[in-house]
Every structure is written in structure tokens, then in C-alpha cells.
């Protein structure tokens, strides 16, 4: 009912693309996918789980804003603390 494409990087896992059956929305499969990716990073003793793109105001991505702490990579190449749900 759900598919996740992830890359293993030198510092963690990176979410590329996720999708799931919209009839299964109540199961919160996007959240389950992210938790699984975080667990894989922890098991591999990697410091990061890159959750993938987040577009503020996009209803299908809002669940990613619930994961804290979060950082956003800015155009100058610097990661900064994010306030995704405000």
C-alpha cells in the first residue's frame, strides 16, 4: 500500500519519493515511512535522516513538519534550524 525510494548517504538516509494508496490515508503511511527511515539511520549508526522535500502549505507534505528538530538547506549551502509548522 506504500512505496518509499531512499538513498543511503555517508551520513544517513535520504528520502527521495514516497507514495501510498490514497484510500489508506487514515493509516498515516507517510509518517510510518519516515519513522522507518529514521530507524534505519539509527540502526546503521548514521547521524541523519533527510526526510526529503517539504513544501509549506502543501497538504500532502504537512506531516513532515511534525518531525523535530528540523533543518533547511539554504541557497548559501548552510543548514539552519527550521520552523516548519509556524
N, C-alpha and C positions, 0 to 999 in steps of 0.2 A: 504493500500500500504506500510505500515511500522509497525514494531513492536519494542518495547523497553522493556527490562527487567531491572528493577531498584529495589534497596533495599533502604528502609528508615532506616537510621542510626540515632544515637543520635545527630550527628552534621550536618546532611544533607542527601541528596540523593546520591546514588552511582550507576552509570551506569554499568550494568553487560554485556549486549549484545544487539546490535541493528542490525536490518537488514531491507532491503527495496527492493522493486521491482527494479531491475537494469534499466528497461525501464523508470523509473521515476526519474532517476539520476538528470535531469535538475531542478527538484523541490527542490533540496538540503535538502532532508528529514533528513539526519544525523544532519545537523545544526538545523533544526526545532526541532528534538528530544532533542538536548542539551539545546536549549533555553527553551523548555517546562520544562525540569528537573530543570534548574536554577530558573524558575518562581515558580515551586513547592517548592523549598527550601526557596525562599523569602517569599512566602505566609505562610509557616509553621514557619517562623522566625528562620530558621536554617542557620548557618553561611557558610556552604559549599555545593558545588555541585561537586562531584567527577565524572569527565567525563568518567572514565574508561580507559582502556589500550590505549596507544598511542605508535605506533611503527614508529620511524623516518624513512622516506623513503618509507613507505607503502602508496601507493596512496589512498587506501580506508580509511585511517585514517588521512590524511593530514588536513582536515577541523578542527580537534580538536586543531591543533597548532595555529589556529587563535584566540582562546579564551584566553584572558589575564585578570588578571595575572594568571600565572600557576605555580604549584609546582610539583616536582617529589619526591616520597618517595625513598630514597636511602637505600642500604643494611644495613646501620648502624641504620636504623629506624628514620632518621631525614629528614623532608621535607625541600627542598631547592628550591629557585626560578629556574624556567626552562626557557631555550631559545630553544623553540621547532621548530621555523621556520628558524633558522640561520644555 
